[in-house]
């Protein structure tokens, strides 16, 4: 669980991940779309956003693995042991 002083959103996200609930409150596919927009806009302006580019790649990988219709927190499934 997150620390006691974590935001309500962080606490709810952690509880959902730990319980295996990934209802699409903010579907991974929509987050990936937003990151595509961010990288496209940055590149058009001549800016480099290497961290955003890497997150976009991981989001697109999650969508490719079937997590697109699940909540963003479903990304945790990619990193379970």
Secondary structure by P-SEA (a helix, b strand, c coil): cccccccaaaaaaaaaaaaccccccccaaaaaaaaaaaaaaaaaaccccaaaaaaaaaaaaaaaacccccccccccccccc
